[in-house]
Amino acid sequence: MTRRDTKSLICEVARELFNLQGTANVSTNHVALELDMSPGNLYYHFRNKEAILDRLLAQYLGELKPYTNSNALESDIEDAWFFIHMTSELATRYRFIYRDTDYILGKYPPAAQAVSLALTSLLEAITRLLTGLDKNGALQLPSDQAHRDLAMNMLIVCTQWIRFRRHLAGKAQVDVEAEDLNAGVYQTLSIVMPYLEPSQRQHLENLRGQYT
Amino acid sequence: MTRRDTKSLICEVARELFNLQGTANVSTNHVALELDMSPGNLYYHFRNKEAILDRLLAQYLGELKPYTNSNALESDIEDAWFFIHMTSELATRYRFIYRDTDYILGKYPPAAQAVSLALTSLLEAITRLLTGLDKNGALQLPSDQAHRDLAMNMLIVCTQWIRFRRHLAGKAQVDVEAEDLNAGVYQTLSIVMPYLEPSQRQHLENLRGQYT
């Protein structure tokens, strides 16, 4: 296995452990143990947990970029469903970032820039998505203020949904099912419901029935 | 000082430390140190951190009850502003609960019931608030489904706002200003904006200008 492969494998296992057990509860020794690797060998690739976090944040930003950087303007609610679904699925794969944010920022301040960049680029992409739908007549935005409020509310709901749904049910978050994800996509899009053109509104209801 | 006073004082100091430093980073020894009290003396009142958490959760639920149990149906957007403001202010005073939820539920599973109870009673109260506004003609809800979606989105935004706003700015949450709170109240109410009767919509805009 090349050095690059080993680095990727370490990150993969760390990501899963952070997701399942919480970033605070996972040390580099846990990661090494899970990989059946000596702590010294892991140290050769990453000098500490921060270095792993650093790479995982860069990796998340890299995977997010094709969605947030796209120049294509979404034209109907199905495109919007797809966009929210893809970015939510990605956020779910890296859910430790949105769940353990306070721990990460508290222990490792340089992460703040990556977290802020992820959120602001998502906010901009959602804003562009709304502009696209508006331009194409799929919805009607009453004002620029409503535009900003909508995008912000959609971002809060789509990044906090998984975590929130568990808390409401009185569970510590451990796993995520496809059902949670789809319910979150619908919940996020329900925010634009009143602004949708009637046939688009019906289409959103149909998508909901199909996926949740 | 009576025993009861001392217990209350310990909880008060623990609540502030949990809010400022994160529940995970505060031990009973930190609380004792802050109070200039011996760990043994603190132990006489609370046998561990869980016992303090337990009391703080009960205290939060007790303070929340007058708002969530009220039988008065809100009649206009100003009543709604007041309700969201009061419950958000309370959630801000106990913000470690909504911020460190995963840590608390992971380390202390019995807390799950209290957290779930807080969220479900808030969800029911917001649902009732919407019903009241609808009954009084302040807004018009198109369907029961919209009713449920709205209440859920409002709950997510009002409980996650403070935390989210810091992350978007790339900051670990440390303090909260009145401005954050008022912006959160507006952001929460912006979700019902399209359903509001025009004069109520104008009134919400005025309240926003007044407070943010």
Contacts between the chains, C-beta under 8 A, distances in Angstrom:
chain1	res1	chain2	res2	distance
A	22	B	102	6.2
A	22	B	103	7.2
A	22	B	106	6.1
A	24	B	24	6.0
A	24	B	103	7.0
A	25	B	106	7.6
A	99	B	102	5.8
A	100	B	102	7.2
A	101	B	163	7.5
A	101	B	167	5.1
A	102	B	22	6.2
A	102	B	99	5.8
A	102	B	100	7.3
A	102	B	163	7.1
A	102	B	172	5.9
A	102	B	173	6.0
A	103	B	22	7.2
A	103	B	24	7.0
A	103	B	103	7.8
A	105	B	167	7.4
A	105	B	170	7.8
A	105	B	171	7.1
A	105	B	172	3.6
A	106	B	22	6.1
A	106	B	25	7.6
A	106	B	172	4.7
A	109	B	172	7.3
A	112	B	170	3.8
A	112	B	171	6.5
A	112	B	172	7.2
A	113	B	170	5.9
A	115	B	167	5.7
A	115	B	170	6.2
A	116	B	167	7.2
A	116	B	168	6.5
A	116	B	169	6.5
A	116	B	170	3.1
A	119	B	167	6.1
A	119	B	168	4.8
A	120	B	168	6.7
A	123	B	168	7.3
A	142	B	194	7.5
A	146	B	190	7.6
A	146	B	193	6.5
A	146	B	194	7.8
A	149	B	187	6.6
A	149	B	190	4.0
A	149	B	193	7.2
A	150	B	190	7.9
A	152	B	187	6.4
A	153	B	153	6.6
A	153	B	157	5.8
A	153	B	187	6.7
A	153	B	190	6.7
A	153	B	191	6.0
A	156	B	156	6.3
A	156	B	157	5.3
A	156	B	160	5.7
A	156	B	161	7.1
A	156	B	164	5.3
A	157	B	153	5.8
A	157	B	156	5.4
A	157	B	157	7.3
A	159	B	164	7.6
A	160	B	156	5.7
A	160	B	160	4.7
A	160	B	164	7.0
A	161	B	156	7.1
A	163	B	101	7.6
A	163	B	102	7.1
A	164	B	156	5.3
A	164	B	159	7.6
A	164	B	160	7.0
A	167	B	101	5.2
A	167	B	105	7.4
A	167	B	115	5.7
A	167	B	116	7.2
A	167	B	119	6.1
A	168	B	116	6.4
A	168	B	119	4.8
A	168	B	120	6.7
A	168	B	123	7.3
A	169	B	116	6.5
A	170	B	105	7.8
A	170	B	112	3.8
A	170	B	113	5.9
A	170	B	115	6.2
A	170	B	116	3.1
A	171	B	105	7.1
A	171	B	112	6.5
A	172	B	102	5.9
A	172	B	105	3.6
A	172	B	106	4.7
A	172	B	109	7.3
A	172	B	112	7.2
A	173	B	102	6.0
A	187	B	149	6.7
A	187	B	152	6.4
A	187	B	153	6.7
A	190	B	146	7.6
A	190	B	149	4.0
A	190	B	150	7.9
A	190	B	153	6.7
A	191	B	153	6.0
A	191	B	191	6.6
A	193	B	146	6.6
A	193	B	149	7.2
A	194	B	142	7.5
A	194	B	146	7.8
A	194	B	194	3.9
A	194	B	195	6.4
A	195	B	194	6.4
